[in-house]
Amino acid sequence: MAATAIVSVDGPVLAVSDLTIPLPSRADRRHAVENVSFQVDKGETVCLLGESGSGKSMIASAIMGLLPSGLRPSVGSIKLEGHELVGLSQNALRPLRGPSMAMVFQEPMTALNPVVTCGEQIDEMLRQHVRMSPKARYRTITEMMARVHLPDPDRLYRSYPHQLSGGQRQRIVIAIALVLKPVLLICDEPTTALDVTTQAEVLKLIRELQAENGTAVLFITHDIGVVADIADRVVVLRLGQMVESGRKDDVLMRPHHPYTRSLIAAVPPLIPKVRPGRPIAAALLSATEISKSFVRGHWPARKTSIAAVKEVSLSVGAGETVGIVGESGSGKSTFARCVARLAEPSGGTIIVNSRNVTHLQNRQLVPARRDVQLIFQDPYRSLNPRQTVGASIVEGPLNFGVSISAAWQRAEELMKLVRLQPDALRRYPNEFSGGQRQRIAIARALACEPRLIVADEPVSALDVSVQAQILELLEDIQARTGVGILFITHDLRVASQLCDRIVVMRQGQVVEQGATADVFGSPKDDYTRQLIQAAPGQGFAFPGQGSGFGGETSPK
C-alpha cells in the first residue's frame, strides 16, 4: 500500500500542550510529566534537556503512542500538524509511524531484532508503507546506509545486529527512522553510542534532512555540547516539570533557573585537568602485543579472517586511569573483552595483578574474576531483566564467599553513592531510566571491590551532572583503594578530565598514546587532531563551566 501521512496544515509540526502523565502509586513521584508545553516548527530543532528520569523519553513515547502499559496522559494535548494524537488507537497510529513521524531510540541493541538482518529491518519499513519493487527497495536501503556513513552497505545489509559495533547499530536505527523522510523526527539520545567524528556526521545528516524536507526535529539529549551544536530552541526538564525554555543562546548563555545553571556548570572542559604527579606503581594490567581476529564466512571457500585488534600494548598501574578513545569499530571494546578474558586473544600476553591470564580456562579464571570487573556500555543488556537490581548487585560478592547480610549492606551503600535510593534494590531494570540503569551497572561492578575496572562507555547514558558525580566517585574510590581503571570512551571531554594517559586507536591499531595533557594539547597524529576538532560544542563558551571534576585545568 502507499504511504499514509497526515495532510499538512498551517502552524507548528508538533504542539504539546499541558501534557501530564501520572505514575503508579508505588513510584517515587506522582507524575512522570506534569503540565509540559512546547512546540516544534517546520525545519526547527528543539532539544529536551535534563537529567535521567526527568521525563524526556516519556514525552517522546507519548508522542509516538508507545507509553508503557498502564500509563497514559491524564491531561493535555499532542497535535501533529494540527491533528490530535492523544486518544488514538494503535491501529490509527500505526500508519503514521514512518511516513509522518519516526523515532531513533536510545539503546540500539534493544531497538533492533537480533534474529533479522539489518537490511531486512530497514526493508520492513518500506514494505509496510510504500509500493516499490524489491530491487528499488534494496537500492534505497543501501543508499540510506551510505548516507549514515556505514561502511560496505552490501555486506551490512546481510549482517545481524550482534555483528556490528555499538555505533554501527545506532546508525542502522537512524537509517530506519530516516528512510521515509518523516515530517517529525524524534531523536532519543541518538548519538549516545557514537564517537565524536561519527556523531558530527550524524548531526550533519539530520541538518541536511531538515534543509531538504523541512523536517521538524525533537532532539532528546544529556550532552550540552550537542545541544550547542544542533538546537534552535531548548526545553529544560527537571523531575517531569519544565523549568526553562527559550532560544538556544538565551538558555545556554543566559540561563535563568538555578537548575539550568548547574547543568551547564557541570560540562567538563576539553582542556585536560592538571593531575597531581604520582609515583610509578606496579602494573595491575600489562597487555603486550594483543591481537584478536574473527573468522567470517563459511568453510572452505568463503572463510576469511578479520583482524579486530592488531598488536596493541598498554599497561595500567595501581591508582591510574588509562583512557582508550577512537571511532566505533576501532577495536576498543574488543581489546577490553580480551583484557577481561571474555574473549580469548589470538596473540599476545595479558598479565593481571602479576598473574598470566592469557590462556587460562574458565575454572582457572575464577580466582582472577574478582580482580577485574566490567562496566558495560549497554546497561539494559548487562542486567538480568528477571532479577531485581539488588539480586544482580549482590550476586558477585555472594559467589566469592561474602555473607548475604554484608553483601546487602554493601549494595545499599553503593546505591546511595550512585544517587539512587536503597529501596530501589527491590525493583527490576525495566523500572528505571537508561541513566539510572547505568548507575546500577556501576554499583554492581564496584560491589566486588576489584583491583582493576574495565569501563566500556560507563557514563555514556548519563547527563552531565550525574556524570560528574559518577566520575568523582570513581576518582574517590581510586584514591582510597588504588584501583586501576581502563576507561573506554568516545567523550573526549570526559577523557580529558579523568584519564592520566590516553591511547588512541584506529582500525584495531594504536596510532598515538601518552600523557593526557600531551595527547590533547599537542596531538602528533592527524587522526587524533580530527577527533579533537569533532568534539561537540567546541565553538560555544559555556558560562560558569566547571574546571573539571574538582581540579584545576591546564592553561591554554
N, C-alpha and C positions, 0 to 999 in steps of 0.2 A: 504494500500500500504506500501511498505518497506520504511525505512528512506532514504531520499535523502540528500547526503552530497557532498561537494567538494572533489575531489581526491587530496590528499596531494602532494605537490611538495616541493623541497628543498627551503630553505630560511625562512624568518620570517612568522609567522602565520598571523600577521596583519602588513601592511605597509601603513601609512598615509603620503602623500607627498604633500606639498604646499597647504593644504586644505584651501579654502576661501569660506565663506558663507555670502553673502550680507544680510543686514537687510532692511526692508521697509524704505522709506524716512522719515516717522514720528518717527522713533526710535531715541534713544539717542546717537547712534554712527553708523558709516557706515557699519561695519561688525560684525557679531556675532563671527566669527572665521576668522583669517587672517594669511595666509602663515604658517600654523602649520604642522610640520613634526615630526614623530616618528615611532617606530616600536615595536612590541611585539613578542618575540621569543617563541618557544615551551617551556612550563614549567616555563615561566617567568611571574612575576607580575610587571606591570608598573602602577604607580599611577599618575593620573592627579590631581594636587593640585592648588587651587586658590580660590579667593573669589566668593561668589554667583554672577552670571552674568558674570563670566569670560569666558564662552563658553564651560565648561567641559561637561555638559549634551548635549549641541548642537552637540559636536563631536560624542558622543555616539549615538545620534539619527540619525546622518548622516550615521554612520556605519551600523546601523540596517535598514536604509531606512525609518525612522519614523519621518522625519522632518515635522514641521507644514506646512499646506497648504500655498503655495506661497514662501516657502524657499527651495532653492536647491543650491548645490555647484556651484559656477561660475568658479572656478579654482581648480585644484588639482586632486589627485587620492587616492582611498581607495581600497587596494587589500587584499583579504582574501585568504591565501595560494596561492598567485600569480594570483588570478582571480579578475578582476576589478569589483567593486560593483557600482561605480558611473555610473548612467545612466540606471541601471537595472530596469525593470518594477516591480510592486508589485507582479505579478504572478511569475516572475523569482526569487524574493527574498523570497517568502513565504516558499518554501521547504527548504531553508537554515536556517530559524529561528527555532531553536530547535536542529536539528542534528549537524549543523555546528557552529552556533553562537546563543547565548542566552543572555538575559539581565535581571538583577534584578533592578527593578525600585525604585525610592526614596520614593514614597508615596504608601504604600501597599494597602490602602483602595481604592484609585482611580485606582490601577492596577488590583484589583480583582472585579469580577462581584458580586454585592450584592445579587442577586437572585439565584445564583448557589452555591451548596455546595462546600466546599474546595476540597474534594476528586474528585469531578467531574471536577473541573477546572484543576487539575493535569492530570486527565484521558484524558481530551481533547487533551493535547499534545501527549500522547501516541497513541490515536486513529488516529490522523492526520498523524503520521509519521512511526508507526511500526505495524506489524502484530502480535497481541498477543490475547489470549483468555481473556474474562472478568475476569476470576479467576486469571490469571497470571498478568493482569494489576493491579488488586486490591492488590495482594501481593507486586508488585513492588512499588506501591504508598505508602502503609503502611510502607514498609521498608525505603523508602525515607523520610517519615515523621519522622521515628525514628532516621535516620541519622542526621537530622537537629534539633534533640532534642525537638521534640514536644511530649507532654505527651498524652498517651491514643490515638494512631493513629486511632483505630477503631471508637472512638467517634468523633474525629475531622474530619474524612472522611465525616461524615454526618452533620457536623456543617456548618453554614453560616459565612461569614467573620465578621459580626457585633457581633457574639457570642464569638469572640476571642479577646484577648488583642492586643495592637499595636505591641508588639514584636512577638507574635504568628502569626499575619497576615504577618509580614515581613518574617518569616521563611517559611510560605506557598509559598510566592513568590519565595524565594530561592529554594524551592523544585521543583517548576515548571521549573525553569531555569536549574537545575542540573539533572533532571530525565533522559535526553537523553545523558548526558555526552558530551557536545559540545566541539569542539576544541578551541573555543574562548568564554570566559565568560566575559561579560561586567557588572560590578557592579557599579550602580549609587547610592552612599550613602547607601550601603546595611545594614549597622549596625547603622544607624541614630536612629531608634526606639528601639534599643536593650539595655538592661542593660549590665554592664561590663562582667558579667560571661557568659551570652549568646553570647555576642559579641566575647569573646575569643573563645568560642566553634565554632561559625560560621567561624571565621578566620582560626581556626584549620581545619575545614571541607574543606574549599577552598584549603588549602595547601595539604590535603590528596588527594583531587581530582587531583591536579596537579601531585602529586607523582605517582598516579595510571595510569593516562592517558596522562600526558604531556600537560595538558590544559594550554593555554595562558590566562592570566587574565589582563583585563584593569580595574583598580580599581579607581573609582572617589570618592574622599572624601575631607572633610574640616578638618578632625581630624588628626592632625600631629602625634599624638600618634599611631594611626592605621597605618599611613604611616611608622613609625619607626618599627612597628612590622611585616609588611607584604611585603613591597616593595623590589624589586630588583633594579629598576630604578625609577626616579621621573621626571615628566614634570611639570614645574610651569607655570601657565597661568595667565595673567592679561589683562582684557578688550579684550579678544579674541586673544591675541598675546602670543607666547611662549617667556618667559623672561629668562628661565634657564632650563637645563635638564642635567641628568647625573646619576651616580650610587648613591644609597641612601646615603651612608656615605659621599660622596662628597657634595651632595646638602644640607643635614641636618647639617653636622658638619663643612663644609667649604663653605657656600653659598657665591656666588659672587655678585648677584644682590641685591640692597637695598630692593626691594620688598620681596624677599625670606627671607632676614634677619628680616624684620618687621613681617612677618608671624610667624617665629619661636620664636621671642621675645614675641609674644602675647600669647604663650601657657601658660596657668596657671599651676603653680606647684601644686603637690599633697599635699605639706606641707601647713597646714592651715595658713591663714594670721592672724597676731595679730590684733584683732579688739579692738577699744577703749572701755573701760568699760562704760556701760550705766546704768543709774538708772532704777530700776524696774518700768515699766509703766503698767497702767491699761490694761488688756487684751482686744484686739479688737475681738479676737476669743477665745472662750472657748468651746472645744468639749470634752464631758465626756462620756466614755464607748460607743462610736458609733459602732453600728453593722449594717450590711446590708446583707440580704440573698436574693437569687434569686430562683424562682421556675422553675424547669426544668422537662420536660416530660408532659404527658397527664393524666388527671383525668380519673378514680381514681387509676388505678394500678401503673402507671409509674411516678407518680408525686413525685418529690424529691426536697428538699431544699438544695441549695448550699450556704454556708457562705463565702461571698467575703471579708467581714471586720468583725473582732471579737473584740469587746470591746476596741476600740482604743481611747485613751485620749491624748490630747495635747492642748497647748494654744499658741497664737501669740500676742505679745504686740505691742503697737504703736512703729513704727520705727524699728521693729525687723523682721529678716528673719529666718524662720524655714524651714529647708530642709527635705524632705522625700525621702529616697533612698531605693532601693530594686529591685529585679528582676521583669520583666514583669509578670503580673498576680498575684503580691503580694498584690494587693488591693489599691495601691497608688491613682490611678485615681478615683476609686470608692469612696474612702474616700473623695477626693476633690469634687466630684459631690454632695455628701451628704452635705458637708460644704456649698456649694453654693446653695443648695436646688434645684439642677437639678435632684436629686434623693431623695426620702424620706427614711430616715434611718429606719431600723427595730427596733432599740432600741437606747437609749442614749439621750443626750441633747446637743443642739447647741445654744450657745449664741453669737450673733454678735453685737458688739457695744452696749452692755447692753440690747439687745432685744432678747427674746427667739423666734427663728425662726423654731424650730424643727418640728412643725406640722401646720404651717401657710399655708393657702390655697393660690392659685395663686393671687387673688385680694389683699389679706392681705400682700403678699410678695412684692408688687410693691414698696413701700417706701424703703424697705431694699435692693432692687436690686442695687440701686446706690452705696451703701456702699461696695458691693462685686462685683468685676469684674473679669472675667476669661481670661486667655491667653491659648488657646487650643493647643494641641500637633500637630494637622494636620491643618495648616493654609488654605489649599485649601478647605477642607470640611467646615471650620468655616466661610468662606467668601462667600457671595451670588454671584454666577457667573454671574447673570443678573444685578447686581448693580455695578456702579463704586466704586472704593475703597473709594472715598470721601463720597459717599452716605452712605456707611457702617460705616465710622468713625463718621459722624455727627448724625447718627440715634439715638444713645443712648442719647446724650445731648438734642436733639430735643424732645425726649419722656419725658424728665424731665424738660421741660419748658425753655431751653436756646434758645435765639433768633438765627435765621438761620445765621445772619452775625457773631455773636460771635462764633457759633459752627464752621463755616468755617475758621475763623481766628485761632481758636484753632487747627483745623485739619492741617492747613498749618504749624503752629509752630511745631506740633508733627512730621510731615513728615521730617522737617529739623533735628529734634532731632534723628530720626532713620535713618539718612543718605539717604533720598530719596528726590527728587525734588518736590516742591509743585504742579507743573503742572501734576505730576503723579496721582493726585487725580481724574483726569478725565479719567483714564484708568481702564480697567477691570482686575480682578485677574489673568486670563489666560495669560495676557501680561507681567507677572513678573516671575522671577525665584522663586524656592522654598524658598530660604533665604530671598528674597525681600518680599514675601507674609507673612513670619513670622514677619518681621519688621512691616508690615502694621497691622497685628493682635495685636501686642504690642501697636501700636499707638491707635488703637481702644479701647483697654482696658483702656488706660490712659485718654481717652477723657472725661470720666465722673468724673474724679478726685475722685476715690474711696478711702475709708478708708482701705480696705483690698483687696489685689490682690491675687487670686489663680492662680498660674502659673504652668501649666502642660507641662513640657518639653519646655519652651518658647524659648530656644536657641539651640534646638537640630538640627535645619536645617541651622544654621549659621556657617560660617567659623570663625576661631579663632579671627581675627582682628575685625570683626563686632560684634562677641560675646562679646569681651571685652568692646566695646563701649556701647552695649546694657546693660550690667551688670553695667557699670559705670553710665549709665543713670538711672537705677533703684535705685542705691545707692544714686545718687544725688536727685532724687525725694523723696526718703525716708528721706533724711536729711532736705529737705525743707518742706515736708508735714506731716511727721510722719506716712506715710502709712505702714501698716504691710504687709508682703509677706509670703504666704505659697508656698514654692518652691519645685516642684516635678521634680526630675531629675535622670537620670542614669549616668550622667557625674560627677564622684567623684571629678575631678579637679575643676569644676565649683562650686560644693557644698562647697569644702574646702575654697574657696576664698570669697564666697558671704554670706554664712549662719552663723548666730550666734549660732544656735543649730541644731542638726541633729537627725532625727528619722529614725531608720532602721526598715523596715517592711519585713516580710516574711510570705507567705501563710495567709495573712489577719491579722496578729498579729504584735505588736511591740516587737522586740527582744532586742533592745537597743536604748537609747536616752540620750542625754546630750550635753554639750558644744562641738562645732565642734573640738576644739583642743584636747579634751579628747577622743572623739569617734575615730578620725583619728590617734591620737598619741598613745593611749593606749586602743585599742578596747578590750572589755571584752567578746564578743560573737564570736564563731568560724565563724559564717556566715558573720559577719562584716569583719573579717580578710580575708575571701575568696573574698569578694567584692573588698577590697583594693588591694589584691595581683593580681586580674584580670584586674586592670586598665591598658589600653594600654600605651605602651611606657615607662614602668617602668624602663627598663634597659638602657634607652637612655638618656644621659645627653645633653640636648639641649643647644647649645652655645647662650649666650645673652638672655636667657629666662628671661622674666619679673618676678617680685616678686609679681604677682597677679595683681589686678586692682587698682594700685595706692597706695598700702600699703606695709608694711614690712611683711616678713614671719617669722614664729617662728623658732627657732633654731632646728636643727635635734637632 
